[in-house]
Protein backbone atom coordinates (compact mmCIF):
# COMPACT_ATOMS: atom_id res chain seq x y z
CA UNK A 1 0.00 0.00 0.00
CA UNK A 2 1.25 3.49 -0.84
CA UNK A 3 1.29 5.73 2.24
CA UNK A 4 2.49 8.88 0.46
CA UNK A 5 1.13 11.14 -2.26
CA UNK A 6 2.81 13.35 -4.79
CA UNK A 7 1.70 16.93 -4.19
CA UNK A 8 4.05 18.74 -6.60
CA UNK A 9 6.88 18.31 -9.07
CA UNK A 10 9.61 20.92 -8.87
CA UNK A 11 12.48 21.01 -11.36
CA UNK A 12 12.16 17.30 -12.09
CA UNK A 13 11.85 16.18 -8.45
CA UNK A 14 8.57 14.82 -7.06
CA UNK A 15 7.50 16.32 -3.74
CA UNK A 16 5.69 13.64 -1.75
CA UNK A 17 3.71 13.93 1.47
CA UNK A 18 3.56 10.98 3.84
CA UNK A 19 0.16 10.22 5.34
CA UNK A 20 1.56 10.50 8.86
CA UNK A 21 2.30 14.16 8.17
CA UNK A 22 -1.44 14.82 7.95
CA UNK A 23 -1.94 13.00 11.26
CA UNK A 24 0.73 15.16 12.89
CA UNK A 25 -0.83 18.31 11.47
CA UNK A 26 -4.26 17.29 12.80
CA UNK A 27 -2.76 16.46 16.22
CA UNK A 28 -1.05 19.84 16.63
CA UNK A 29 -4.10 21.73 15.42
CA UNK A 30 -6.21 19.83 17.94
CA UNK A 31 -3.76 20.80 20.69
CA UNK A 32 -4.06 24.42 19.60
CA UNK A 33 -7.84 24.17 19.55
CA UNK A 34 -7.89 22.84 23.12
CA UNK A 35 -5.78 25.76 24.30
CA UNK A 36 -7.37 28.63 22.38
CA UNK A 37 -10.16 27.49 20.10
CA UNK A 38 -10.19 27.76 16.31
CA UNK A 39 -7.97 30.88 16.08
CA UNK A 40 -5.20 29.05 17.96
CA UNK A 41 -5.76 25.91 15.89
CA UNK A 42 -5.33 27.84 12.64
CA UNK A 43 -2.21 29.60 13.90
CA UNK A 44 -0.73 26.26 14.99
CA UNK A 45 -1.55 24.70 11.64
CA UNK A 46 0.02 27.65 9.85
CA UNK A 47 3.16 27.30 11.96
CA UNK A 48 3.47 23.58 11.14
CA UNK A 49 3.06 24.29 7.41
CA UNK A 50 5.62 27.12 7.59
CA UNK A 51 8.03 24.79 9.36
CA UNK A 52 7.72 22.13 6.70
CA UNK A 53 8.09 24.69 3.95
CA UNK A 54 11.43 25.54 5.56
CA UNK A 55 12.26 21.81 5.65
CA UNK A 56 11.39 21.55 1.95
CA UNK A 57 13.74 24.45 1.16
CA UNK A 58 16.40 22.66 3.21
CA UNK A 59 15.96 19.52 1.10
CA UNK A 60 16.18 21.47 -2.13
CA UNK A 61 19.49 22.81 -0.87
CA UNK A 62 20.72 19.20 -0.95
CA UNK A 63 19.11 18.67 -4.34
CA UNK A 64 20.64 21.79 -5.93
CA UNK A 65 24.13 20.86 -4.77
CA UNK A 66 23.71 17.23 -5.83
CA UNK A 67 22.83 18.33 -9.35
CA UNK A 68 26.05 20.33 -9.55
CA UNK A 69 27.80 16.96 -9.32
CA UNK A 70 25.51 15.19 -11.79
CA UNK A 71 23.47 13.34 -9.14
CA UNK A 72 19.74 13.32 -9.82
CA UNK A 73 17.03 13.27 -7.15
CA UNK A 74 13.86 11.34 -8.01
CA UNK A 75 11.80 12.64 -5.09
CA UNK A 76 11.71 14.27 -1.68
CA UNK A 77 9.41 12.89 1.04
CA UNK A 78 7.97 15.01 3.85
CA UNK A 79 7.50 13.17 7.15
CA UNK A 80 6.45 14.37 10.61
CA UNK A 81 10.10 14.09 11.74
CA UNK A 82 11.50 16.01 8.76
CA UNK A 83 12.26 15.60 5.08
CA UNK A 84 14.14 13.02 3.05
CA UNK A 85 15.56 13.71 -0.41
CA UNK A 86 16.57 10.56 -2.28
CA UNK A 87 19.77 10.68 -4.29
CA UNK A 88 19.96 8.19 -7.17
CA UNK A 89 23.56 7.35 -6.24
CA UNK A 90 26.29 8.15 -3.76
CA UNK A 91 28.68 10.83 -5.07
CA UNK A 92 31.99 9.41 -6.23
CA UNK A 93 34.18 11.84 -4.24
CA UNK A 94 33.85 12.22 -0.45
CA UNK A 95 34.13 16.00 -0.75
CA UNK A 96 31.07 15.95 -3.01
CA UNK A 97 29.03 14.11 -0.37
CA UNK A 98 30.30 16.58 2.24
CA UNK A 99 29.14 19.58 0.19
CA UNK A 100 25.77 17.98 -0.61
CA UNK A 101 25.19 17.29 3.09
CA UNK A 102 26.29 20.82 4.02
CA UNK A 103 24.01 22.51 1.47
CA UNK A 104 20.81 21.70 3.42
CA UNK A 105 21.94 23.28 6.73
CA UNK A 106 23.28 26.23 4.71
CA UNK A 107 19.74 26.93 3.49
CA UNK A 108 18.37 26.59 7.04
CA UNK A 109 21.02 29.04 8.27
CA UNK A 110 20.06 31.49 5.52
CA UNK A 111 16.38 31.29 6.55
CA UNK A 112 17.10 31.75 10.25
CA UNK A 113 19.55 34.62 9.71
CA UNK A 114 17.22 36.40 7.26
CA UNK A 115 14.40 36.26 9.82
CA UNK A 116 16.82 37.49 12.49
CA UNK A 117 17.74 40.53 10.37
CA UNK A 118 14.08 41.24 9.56
CA UNK A 119 13.01 41.04 13.21
CA UNK A 120 15.98 43.17 14.27
CA UNK A 121 14.84 45.89 11.87
CA UNK A 122 11.16 45.72 12.88
CA UNK A 123 9.74 44.33 16.13
CA UNK A 124 12.97 43.22 17.76
CA UNK A 125 14.44 39.77 18.35
CA UNK A 126 13.19 37.86 21.40
CA UNK A 127 15.47 35.71 23.51
CA UNK A 128 15.26 31.95 23.26
CA UNK A 129 13.80 31.86 26.75
CA UNK A 130 10.98 34.17 25.65
CA UNK A 131 10.36 31.97 22.62
CA UNK A 132 10.32 28.86 24.82
CA UNK A 133 7.69 30.35 27.12
CA UNK A 134 5.51 31.28 24.11
CA UNK A 135 3.66 34.48 23.38
CA UNK A 136 6.17 35.76 20.82
CA UNK A 137 5.34 36.55 17.21
CA UNK A 138 4.76 33.96 14.50
CA UNK A 139 7.99 34.89 12.68
CA UNK A 140 9.94 34.71 15.93
CA UNK A 141 8.75 31.14 16.41
CA UNK A 142 9.69 30.23 12.84
CA UNK A 143 13.14 31.79 13.30
CA UNK A 144 13.73 29.92 16.55
CA UNK A 145 12.72 26.52 15.16
CA UNK A 146 15.12 27.02 12.24
CA UNK A 147 17.97 27.65 14.69
CA UNK A 148 17.01 24.44 16.49
CA UNK A 149 16.85 22.54 13.21
CA UNK A 150 20.27 23.86 12.26
CA UNK A 151 21.82 22.64 15.50
CA UNK A 152 20.02 19.30 15.29
CA UNK A 153 21.13 18.65 11.71
CA UNK A 154 24.77 19.13 12.66
CA UNK A 155 24.62 16.20 15.08
CA UNK A 156 27.21 13.66 13.78
CA UNK A 157 24.58 10.92 13.59
CA UNK A 158 24.18 9.29 10.20
CA UNK A 159 21.78 9.65 8.30
CA UNK A 160 21.55 13.23 9.59
CA UNK A 161 23.50 15.84 7.66
CA UNK A 162 26.17 16.01 10.35
CA UNK A 163 26.60 12.25 10.16
CA UNK A 164 27.01 12.37 6.39
CA UNK A 165 29.60 15.10 6.70
CA UNK A 166 31.43 12.99 9.29
CA UNK A 167 31.29 9.97 6.97
CA UNK A 168 32.64 12.03 4.06
CA UNK A 169 35.59 13.30 6.11
CA UNK A 170 36.39 9.81 7.39
CA UNK A 171 36.14 8.40 3.86
CA UNK A 172 39.10 10.55 2.82
CA UNK A 173 41.30 8.30 4.98
CA UNK A 174 39.33 5.10 5.62
CA UNK A 175 37.40 4.52 2.42
CA UNK A 176 33.64 4.66 2.01
CA UNK A 177 32.65 1.38 3.68
CA UNK A 178 34.88 1.71 6.78
CA UNK A 179 33.85 5.35 7.17
CA UNK A 180 30.19 4.33 7.06
CA UNK A 181 30.75 1.73 9.80
CA UNK A 182 32.38 4.30 12.10
CA UNK A 183 29.73 6.95 11.39
CA UNK A 184 27.00 4.35 11.97
CA UNK A 185 28.36 3.50 15.42
CA UNK A 186 28.51 7.20 16.33
CA UNK A 187 24.96 7.67 15.06
CA UNK A 188 23.62 4.72 17.07
CA UNK A 189 25.28 5.99 20.27
CA UNK A 190 23.69 9.41 19.77
CA UNK A 191 20.34 7.78 18.95
CA UNK A 192 20.52 5.76 22.18
CA UNK A 193 21.13 8.97 24.13
CA UNK A 194 18.15 10.67 22.46
CA UNK A 195 15.98 7.62 23.20
CA UNK A 196 16.86 7.70 26.90
CA UNK A 197 16.22 11.44 27.11
CA UNK A 198 12.94 11.10 25.22
CA UNK A 199 11.66 8.24 27.42
CA UNK A 200 12.82 9.43 30.82
CA UNK A 201 12.80 13.19 30.41
CA UNK A 202 10.32 15.38 32.28
CA UNK A 203 7.95 15.25 30.55
CA UNK A 204 8.66 12.36 28.13
CA UNK A 205 9.13 13.49 24.51
CA UNK A 206 7.48 11.11 22.03
CA UNK A 207 8.80 13.06 19.00
CA UNK A 208 12.37 12.67 20.26
CA UNK A 209 11.75 8.95 20.79
CA UNK A 210 10.53 8.55 17.20
CA UNK A 211 13.52 10.45 15.84
CA UNK A 212 15.89 8.34 17.95
CA UNK A 213 14.40 5.11 16.62
CA UNK A 214 14.57 6.39 13.06
CA UNK A 215 18.24 7.40 13.42
CA UNK A 216 19.17 4.10 15.10
CA UNK A 217 17.69 1.84 12.43
CA UNK A 218 18.67 4.10 9.53
CA UNK A 219 22.29 4.05 10.72
CA UNK A 220 22.26 0.26 10.52
CA UNK A 221 20.73 0.36 7.05
CA UNK A 222 23.50 2.67 5.88
CA UNK A 223 26.08 -0.03 6.66
CA UNK A 224 24.15 -2.66 4.69
CA UNK A 225 23.78 -0.29 1.75
CA UNK A 226 27.45 0.67 1.84
CA UNK A 227 28.50 -2.98 1.94
CA UNK A 228 26.37 -3.73 -1.10
CA UNK A 229 27.63 -0.74 -3.08
CA UNK A 230 31.31 -1.27 -2.22
CA UNK A 231 31.58 -4.81 -3.63
CA UNK A 232 30.61 -5.78 -7.16
CA UNK A 233 29.63 -2.26 -8.22
CA UNK A 234 33.30 -1.27 -7.98
CA UNK A 235 34.46 -4.13 -10.23
CA UNK A 236 35.48 -3.37 -13.82
CA UNK A 237 32.61 -3.50 -16.28
CA UNK A 238 34.39 -6.29 -18.14
CA UNK A 239 33.67 -8.67 -15.25
CA UNK A 240 29.91 -7.99 -15.15
CA UNK A 241 28.89 -7.15 -18.73
CA UNK A 242 27.14 -9.51 -21.12
CA UNK A 243 29.72 -11.36 -23.17
CA UNK A 244 27.38 -13.71 -25.04
CA UNK A 245 25.20 -11.65 -27.35
CA UNK A 246 24.18 -11.28 -30.96
CA UNK A 247 25.11 -8.38 -33.21
CA UNK A 248 23.42 -7.29 -36.44
CA UNK A 249 25.14 -5.90 -39.51
CA UNK A 250 24.33 -2.40 -40.63
CA UNK A 251 23.16 -3.25 -44.17
CA UNK A 252 21.02 -6.29 -43.24
CA UNK A 253 17.41 -6.17 -44.46
CA UNK A 254 14.79 -5.84 -41.74
CA UNK A 255 13.02 -8.96 -42.98
CA UNK A 256 16.18 -11.02 -42.41
CA UNK A 257 16.72 -9.44 -39.00
CA UNK A 258 13.15 -10.30 -38.04
CA UNK A 259 13.85 -13.97 -38.76
CA UNK A 260 17.15 -13.81 -36.85
CA UNK A 261 15.51 -12.32 -33.76
CA UNK A 262 12.89 -15.07 -33.58
CA UNK A 263 15.54 -17.39 -32.14
CA UNK A 264 16.80 -15.21 -29.29
CA UNK A 265 15.39 -13.49 -26.21
CA UNK A 266 17.92 -10.67 -26.52
CA UNK A 267 16.32 -7.22 -26.88
CA UNK A 268 19.22 -4.92 -27.77
CA UNK A 269 21.84 -5.51 -30.47
CA UNK A 270 25.08 -3.70 -31.29
CA UNK A 271 25.21 -2.81 -34.98
CA UNK A 272 28.54 -3.51 -36.71
CA UNK A 273 30.09 -3.19 -40.12
CA UNK A 274 31.65 -6.09 -42.03
CA UNK A 275 34.82 -5.77 -39.94
CA UNK A 276 33.11 -5.86 -36.53
CA UNK A 277 33.42 -2.15 -35.78
CA UNK A 278 30.51 -0.47 -34.01
CA UNK A 279 28.03 1.56 -36.05
CA UNK A 280 25.05 1.95 -33.71
CA UNK A 281 22.44 0.18 -31.58
CA UNK A 282 19.37 -1.75 -32.74
CA UNK A 283 16.40 -2.88 -30.63
CA UNK A 284 13.22 -4.86 -31.08
CA UNK A 285 11.27 -1.61 -30.81
CA UNK A 286 13.38 -0.18 -33.65
CA UNK A 287 12.62 -3.31 -35.69
CA UNK A 288 8.87 -2.77 -35.32
CA UNK A 289 9.04 0.93 -36.18
CA UNK A 290 11.37 0.16 -39.12
CA UNK A 291 9.04 -2.48 -40.53
CA UNK A 292 6.17 -0.02 -40.24
CA UNK A 293 8.08 2.75 -42.02
CA UNK A 294 10.21 0.86 -44.56
CA UNK A 295 8.81 -2.68 -44.78
CA UNK A 296 10.86 -5.86 -44.91
CA UNK A 297 13.14 -4.33 -47.53
CA UNK A 298 14.37 -1.60 -45.22
CA UNK A 299 17.80 -1.87 -43.65
CA UNK A 300 19.13 -1.74 -40.12
CA UNK A 301 20.96 1.48 -41.02
CA UNK A 302 17.63 3.24 -41.60
CA UNK A 303 16.18 2.32 -38.20
CA UNK A 304 19.05 2.05 -35.68
CA UNK A 305 20.19 4.48 -32.98
CA UNK A 306 23.11 6.53 -34.30
CA UNK A 307 25.85 8.23 -32.29
CA UNK A 308 25.58 5.73 -29.45
CA UNK A 309 27.99 6.31 -26.52
CA UNK A 310 30.37 3.43 -25.84
CA UNK A 311 31.76 2.01 -22.62
CA UNK A 312 35.21 0.71 -21.80
CA UNK A 313 35.58 -2.75 -20.21
CA UNK A 314 37.99 -1.17 -17.68
CA UNK A 315 35.37 1.32 -16.47
CA UNK A 316 34.07 0.66 -12.92
CA UNK A 317 30.61 -0.88 -13.14
CA UNK A 318 29.16 1.91 -10.96
CA UNK A 319 30.31 4.57 -13.46
CA UNK A 320 29.15 2.51 -16.43
CA UNK A 321 25.67 2.21 -14.93
CA UNK A 322 25.50 5.98 -14.43
CA UNK A 323 26.45 6.53 -18.08
CA UNK A 324 23.84 4.00 -19.20
CA UNK A 325 21.08 5.80 -17.30
CA UNK A 326 22.24 9.20 -18.55
CA UNK A 327 22.14 8.01 -22.18
CA UNK A 328 18.42 7.28 -22.07
CA UNK A 329 19.05 4.08 -24.07
CA UNK A 330 18.16 0.54 -22.96
CA UNK A 331 21.72 -0.67 -23.53
CA UNK A 332 25.22 0.52 -24.39
CA UNK A 333 27.92 -1.41 -26.25
CA UNK A 334 31.28 -2.13 -24.59
CA UNK A 335 34.17 -1.49 -26.97
CA UNK A 336 37.85 -2.33 -26.50
CA UNK A 337 40.84 -0.18 -27.45
CA UNK A 338 40.82 -1.61 -30.98
CA UNK A 339 37.23 -0.47 -31.55
CA UNK A 340 35.79 -3.97 -31.44
CA UNK A 341 32.52 -4.71 -29.63
CA UNK A 342 33.38 -7.04 -26.74
CA UNK A 343 30.34 -6.73 -24.49
CA UNK A 344 26.96 -5.20 -23.79
CA UNK A 345 25.52 -3.47 -20.72
CA UNK A 346 21.72 -3.34 -20.70
CA UNK A 347 19.10 -2.39 -18.15
CA UNK A 348 17.97 -6.03 -18.26
CA UNK A 349 21.50 -7.08 -17.30
CA UNK A 350 21.48 -4.66 -14.36
CA UNK A 351 18.15 -6.10 -13.17
CA UNK A 352 19.57 -9.60 -13.51
CA UNK A 353 22.56 -8.69 -11.34
CA UNK A 354 20.30 -7.08 -8.72
CA UNK A 355 17.96 -10.08 -8.59
CA UNK A 356 20.99 -12.35 -8.33
CA UNK A 357 22.19 -10.48 -5.24
CA UNK A 358 25.37 -9.16 -6.83
CA UNK A 359 24.20 -5.55 -6.91
CA UNK A 360 21.74 -3.30 -5.13
CA UNK A 361 20.24 -0.18 -6.63
CA UNK A 362 21.86 2.88 -5.06
CA UNK A 363 19.01 5.17 -4.04
CA UNK A 364 20.39 6.98 -1.05
CA UNK A 365 18.24 9.13 1.26
CA UNK A 366 19.59 12.25 2.87
CA UNK A 367 17.52 13.05 5.92
CA UNK A 368 16.81 16.37 7.53
C-alpha positions in Angstrom: 0.0 0.0 0.0 1.3 3.5 -0.8 1.3 5.7 2.2 2.5 8.9 0.5 1.1 11.1 -2.3 2.8 13.3 -4.8 1.7 16.9 -4.2 4.0 18.7 -6.6 6.9 18.3 -9.1 9.6 20.9 -8.9 12.5 21.0 -11.4 12.2 17.3 -12.1 11.8 16.2 -8.5 8.6 14.8 -7.1 7.5 16.3 -3.7 5.7 13.6 -1.7 3.7 13.9 1.5 3.6 11.0 3.8 0.2 10.2 5.3 1.6 10.5 8.9 2.3 14.2 8.2 -1.4 14.8 8.0 -1.9 13.0 11.3 0.7 15.2 12.9 -0.8 18.3 11.5 -4.3 17.3 12.8 -2.8 16.5 16.2 -1.0 19.8 16.6 -4.1 21.7 15.4 -6.2 19.8 17.9 -3.8 20.8 20.7 -4.1 24.4 19.6 -7.8 24.2 19.5 -7.9 22.8 23.1 -5.8 25.8 24.3 -7.4 28.6 22.4 -10.2 27.5 20.1 -10.2 27.8 16.3 -8.0 30.9 16.1 -5.2 29.1 18.0 -5.8 25.9 15.9 -5.3 27.8 12.6 -2.2 29.6 13.9 -0.7 26.3 15.0 -1.5 24.7 11.6 0.0 27.7 9.9 3.2 27.3 12.0 3.5 23.6 11.1 3.1 24.3 7.4 5.6 27.1 7.6 8.0 24.8 9.4 7.7 22.1 6.7 8.1 24.7 4.0 11.4 25.5 5.6 12.3 21.8 5.7 11.4 21.6 2.0 13.7 24.5 1.2 16.4 22.7 3.2 16.0 19.5 1.1 16.2 21.5 -2.1 19.5 22.8 -0.9 20.7 19.2 -0.9 19.1 18.7 -4.3 20.6 21.8 -5.9 24.1 20.9 -4.8 23.7 17.2 -5.8 22.8 18.3 -9.4 26.0 20.3 -9.5 27.8 17.0 -9.3 25.5 15.2 -11.8 23.5 13.3 -9.1 19.7 13.3 -9.8 17.0 13.3 -7.1 13.9 11.3 -8.0 11.8 12.6 -5.1 11.7 14.3 -1.7 9.4 12.9 1.0 8.0 15.0 3.8 7.5 13.2 7.1 6.5 14.4 10.6 10.1 14.1 11.7 11.5 16.0 8.8 12.3 15.6 5.1 14.1 13.0 3.0 15.6 13.7 -0.4 16.6 10.6 -2.3 19.8 10.7 -4.3 20.0 8.2 -7.2 23.6 7.3 -6.2 26.3 8.2 -3.8 28.7 10.8 -5.1 32.0 9.4 -6.2 34.2 11.8 -4.2 33.9 12.2 -0.4 34.1 16.0 -0.7 31.1 16.0 -3.0 29.0 14.1 -0.4 30.3 16.6 2.2 29.1 19.6 0.2 25.8 18.0 -0.6 25.2 17.3 3.1 26.3 20.8 4.0 24.0 22.5 1.5 20.8 21.7 3.4 21.9 23.3 6.7 23.3 26.2 4.7 19.7 26.9 3.5 18.4 26.6 7.0 21.0 29.0 8.3 20.1 31.5 5.5 16.4 31.3 6.6 17.1 31.8 10.3 19.5 34.6 9.7 17.2 36.4 7.3 14.4 36.3 9.8 16.8 37.5 12.5 17.7 40.5 10.4 14.1 41.2 9.6 13.0 41.0 13.2 16.0 43.2 14.3 14.8 45.9 11.9 11.2 45.7 12.9 9.7 44.3 16.1 13.0 43.2 17.8 14.4 39.8 18.3 13.2 37.9 21.4 15.5 35.7 23.5 15.3 31.9 23.3 13.8 31.9 26.8 11.0 34.2 25.6 10.4 32.0 22.6 10.3 28.9 24.8 7.7 30.4 27.1 5.5 31.3 24.1 3.7 34.5 23.4 6.2 35.8 20.8 5.3 36.5 17.2 4.8 34.0 14.5 8.0 34.9 12.7 9.9 34.7 15.9 8.8 31.1 16.4 9.7 30.2 12.8 13.1 31.8 13.3 13.7 29.9 16.5 12.7 26.5 15.2 15.1 27.0 12.2 18.0 27.7 14.7 17.0 24.4 16.5 16.9 22.5 13.2 20.3 23.9 12.3 21.8 22.6 15.5 20.0 19.3 15.3 21.1 18.7 11.7 24.8 19.1 12.7 24.6 16.2 15.1 27.2 13.7 13.8 24.6 10.9 13.6 24.2 9.3 10.2 21.8 9.6 8.3 21.5 13.2 9.6 23.5 15.8 7.7 26.2 16.0 10.3 26.6 12.2 10.2 27.0 12.4 6.4 29.6 15.1 6.7 31.4 13.0 9.3 31.3 10.0 7.0 32.6 12.0 4.1 35.6 13.3 6.1 36.4 9.8 7.4 36.1 8.4 3.9 39.1 10.5 2.8 41.3 8.3 5.0 39.3 5.1 5.6 37.4 4.5 2.4 33.6 4.7 2.0 32.6 1.4 3.7 34.9 1.7 6.8 33.9 5.4 7.2 30.2 4.3 7.1 30.7 1.7 9.8 32.4 4.3 12.1 29.7 7.0 11.4 27.0 4.4 12.0 28.4 3.5 15.4 28.5 7.2 16.3 25.0 7.7 15.1 23.6 4.7 17.1 25.3 6.0 20.3 23.7 9.4 19.8 20.3 7.8 18.9 20.5 5.8 22.2 21.1 9.0 24.1 18.1 10.7 22.5 16.0 7.6 23.2 16.9 7.7 26.9 16.2 11.4 27.1 12.9 11.1 25.2 11.7 8.2 27.4 12.8 9.4 30.8 12.8 13.2 30.4 10.3 15.4 32.3 7.9 15.3 30.6 8.7 12.4 28.1 9.1 13.5 24.5 7.5 11.1 22.0 8.8 13.1 19.0 12.4 12.7 20.3 11.8 8.9 20.8 10.5 8.6 17.2 13.5 10.5 15.8 15.9 8.3 18.0 14.4 5.1 16.6 14.6 6.4 13.1 18.2 7.4 13.4 19.2 4.1 15.1 17.7 1.8 12.4 18.7 4.1 9.5 22.3 4.1 10.7 22.3 0.3 10.5 20.7 0.4 7.1 23.5 2.7 5.9 26.1 0.0 6.7 24.1 -2.7 4.7 23.8 -0.3 1.8 27.4 0.7 1.8 28.5 -3.0 1.9 26.4 -3.7 -1.1 27.6 -0.7 -3.1 31.3 -1.3 -2.2 31.6 -4.8 -3.6 30.6 -5.8 -7.2 29.6 -2.3 -8.2 33.3 -1.3 -8.0 34.5 -4.1 -10.2 35.5 -3.4 -13.8 32.6 -3.5 -16.3 34.4 -6.3 -18.1 33.7 -8.7 -15.3 29.9 -8.0 -15.2 28.9 -7.1 -18.7 27.1 -9.5 -21.1 29.7 -11.4 -23.2 27.4 -13.7 -25.0 25.2 -11.6 -27.3 24.2 -11.3 -31.0 25.1 -8.4 -33.2 23.4 -7.3 -36.4 25.1 -5.9 -39.5 24.3 -2.4 -40.6 23.2 -3.3 -44.2 21.0 -6.3 -43.2 17.4 -6.2 -44.5 14.8 -5.8 -41.7 13.0 -9.0 -43.0 16.2 -11.0 -42.4 16.7 -9.4 -39.0 13.1 -10.3 -38.0 13.9 -14.0 -38.8 17.1 -13.8 -36.8 15.5 -12.3 -33.8 12.9 -15.1 -33.6 15.5 -17.4 -32.1 16.8 -15.2 -29.3 15.4 -13.5 -26.2 17.9 -10.7 -26.5 16.3 -7.2 -26.9 19.2 -4.9 -27.8 21.8 -5.5 -30.5 25.1 -3.7 -31.3 25.2 -2.8 -35.0 28.5 -3.5 -36.7 30.1 -3.2 -40.1 31.7 -6.1 -42.0 34.8 -5.8 -39.9 33.1 -5.9 -36.5 33.4 -2.2 -35.8 30.5 -0.5 -34.0 28.0 1.6 -36.1 25.0 2.0 -33.7 22.4 0.2 -31.6 19.4 -1.8 -32.7 16.4 -2.9 -30.6 13.2 -4.9 -31.1 11.3 -1.6 -30.8 13.4 -0.2 -33.7 12.6 -3.3 -35.7 8.9 -2.8 -35.3 9.0 0.9 -36.2 11.4 0.2 -39.1 9.0 -2.5 -40.5 6.2 0.0 -40.2 8.1 2.7 -42.0 10.2 0.9 -44.6 8.8 -2.7 -44.8 10.9 -5.9 -44.9 13.1 -4.3 -47.5 14.4 -1.6 -45.2 17.8 -1.9 -43.6 19.1 -1.7 -40.1 21.0 1.5 -41.0 17.6 3.2 -41.6 16.2 2.3 -38.2 19.1 2.0 -35.7 20.2 4.5 -33.0 23.1 6.5 -34.3 25.9 8.2 -32.3 25.6 5.7 -29.5 28.0 6.3 -26.5 30.4 3.4 -25.8 31.8 2.0 -22.6 35.2 0.7 -21.8 35.6 -2.7 -20.2 38.0 -1.2 -17.7 35.4 1.3 -16.5 34.1 0.7 -12.9 30.6 -0.9 -13.1 29.2 1.9 -11.0 30.3 4.6 -13.5 29.2 2.5 -16.4 25.7 2.2 -14.9 25.5 6.0 -14.4 26.5 6.5 -18.1 23.8 4.0 -19.2 21.1 5.8 -17.3 22.2 9.2 -18.5 22.1 8.0 -22.2 18.4 7.3 -22.1 19.1 4.1 -24.1 18.2 0.5 -23.0 21.7 -0.7 -23.5 25.2 0.5 -24.4 27.9 -1.4 -26.3 31.3 -2.1 -24.6 34.2 -1.5 -27.0 37.8 -2.3 -26.5 40.8 -0.2 -27.4 40.8 -1.6 -31.0 37.2 -0.5 -31.5 35.8 -4.0 -31.4 32.5 -4.7 -29.6 33.4 -7.0 -26.7 30.3 -6.7 -24.5 27.0 -5.2 -23.8 25.5 -3.5 -20.7 21.7 -3.3 -20.7 19.1 -2.4 -18.1 18.0 -6.0 -18.3 21.5 -7.1 -17.3 21.5 -4.7 -14.4 18.2 -6.1 -13.2 19.6 -9.6 -13.5 22.6 -8.7 -11.3 20.3 -7.1 -8.7 18.0 -10.1 -8.6 21.0 -12.4 -8.3 22.2 -10.5 -5.2 25.4 -9.2 -6.8 24.2 -5.5 -6.9 21.7 -3.3 -5.1 20.2 -0.2 -6.6 21.9 2.9 -5.1 19.0 5.2 -4.0 20.4 7.0 -1.1 18.2 9.1 1.3 19.6 12.2 2.9 17.5 13.0 5.9 16.8 16.4 7.5 
